[in-house]
Amino acid sequence: MTRYIVLACFSDQGIRNVKDTTKRAEAVREMGARMGVQMKDIYWTLGKYDIVLTVEAPDDATMTSFGLTIGAAGNVRTETLRAFNIDEMKDIISKMS
């Protein structure tokens, strides 16, 4: 499984309904599971981003579909980062010329 970090900011709609944010998070977790995406962690944060997710998905296309589905709901705007663990990074570095 490929790992991703998702950074999210509440939209105007999302902040108006912020009291439902934990319910929406559970709905996103369930929707992701149906798509083959596993939401590992969710954190509500202070600063530039309101929510940070760690996610695993089988491939970029599945993750993109997951992200677009979240965005279409209108509660958050997201930025998705592909994440590499130490073994993956060692492999990447070993291919450098």
C-alpha positions as CSV (number, residue, x, y, z in Angstrom):
1,M,0.0,0.0,0.0
2,T,1.1,3.5,-0.8
3,R,1.2,6.1,2.0
4,Y,-0.1,9.6,1.8
5,I,-0.5,12.6,4.0
6,V,-3.6,14.8,3.5
7,L,-3.6,18.4,4.7
8,A,-7.1,19.9,4.9
9,C,-8.6,23.3,5.5
10,F,-12.2,23.9,6.4
11,S,-14.2,25.5,3.6
12,D,-16.9,28.1,4.5
13,Q,-19.4,25.3,4.5
14,G,-17.2,23.1,6.7
15,I,-16.6,25.7,9.3
16,R,-20.3,26.7,9.5
17,N,-20.9,23.0,10.3
18,V,-17.8,22.4,12.4
19,K,-19.8,20.7,15.1
20,D,-20.3,17.8,12.7
21,T,-16.6,17.4,11.9
22,T,-16.1,14.2,13.9
23,K,-19.2,12.6,12.3
24,R,-17.9,13.6,8.8
25,A,-14.5,12.1,9.7
26,E,-16.1,8.8,10.4
27,A,-18.2,9.0,7.2
28,V,-14.9,9.6,5.3
29,R,-13.2,6.7,7.0
30,E,-16.1,4.4,5.9
31,M,-16.3,5.8,2.4
32,G,-12.5,5.3,2.1
33,A,-12.7,1.7,3.2
34,R,-15.3,1.0,0.5
35,M,-12.9,2.5,-2.1
36,G,-9.9,0.5,-0.7
37,V,-8.4,3.4,1.1
38,Q,-7.4,3.0,4.8
39,M,-7.5,6.2,6.9
40,K,-4.8,5.4,9.5
41,D,-4.9,8.6,11.6
42,I,-6.8,11.9,11.7
43,Y,-5.7,14.9,13.7
44,W,-7.4,18.3,14.1
45,T,-4.6,20.8,14.2
46,L,-3.8,24.4,15.0
47,G,-2.1,26.6,12.4
48,K,-2.3,26.7,8.6
49,Y,-4.2,23.4,8.3
50,D,-7.3,22.3,10.2
51,I,-7.0,18.6,9.7
52,V,-4.1,16.2,8.9
53,L,-4.8,12.6,7.7
54,T,-2.4,9.7,7.2
55,V,-3.8,7.4,4.6
56,E,-2.9,4.2,2.7
57,A,-4.2,3.5,-0.7
58,P,-3.4,0.8,-3.4
59,D,-2.3,3.4,-6.0
60,D,-2.4,7.1,-7.0
61,A,-5.5,6.7,-9.1
62,T,-7.5,5.3,-6.1
63,M,-6.1,8.1,-3.8
64,T,-7.0,10.7,-6.4
65,S,-10.6,9.4,-6.6
66,F,-10.8,9.4,-2.8
67,G,-9.5,13.0,-2.6
68,L,-11.9,14.2,-5.3
69,T,-14.8,12.5,-3.5
70,I,-13.9,14.3,-0.2
71,G,-13.6,17.6,-2.1
72,A,-16.9,17.2,-3.8
73,A,-18.6,17.1,-0.4
74,G,-17.6,20.8,0.0
75,N,-16.5,20.8,3.6
76,V,-12.7,20.9,3.1
77,R,-10.1,21.7,0.6
78,T,-7.2,19.3,0.6
79,E,-3.6,19.0,-0.4
80,T,-2.2,15.4,-0.8
81,L,1.4,14.5,-0.3
82,R,2.9,11.1,-1.3
83,A,4.9,9.8,1.7
84,F,7.9,7.5,1.6
85,N,9.1,5.4,4.6
86,I,12.8,4.9,5.3
87,D,13.2,1.8,3.3
88,E,11.5,3.4,0.2
89,M,13.8,6.4,0.6
90,K,16.9,4.3,0.8
91,D,15.8,2.6,-2.4
92,I,15.2,5.9,-4.1
93,I,18.6,7.2,-2.9
94,S,20.4,4.0,-4.2
95,K,19.2,4.8,-7.7
96,M,20.8,8.2,-7.8
97,S,23.8,8.7,-10.1
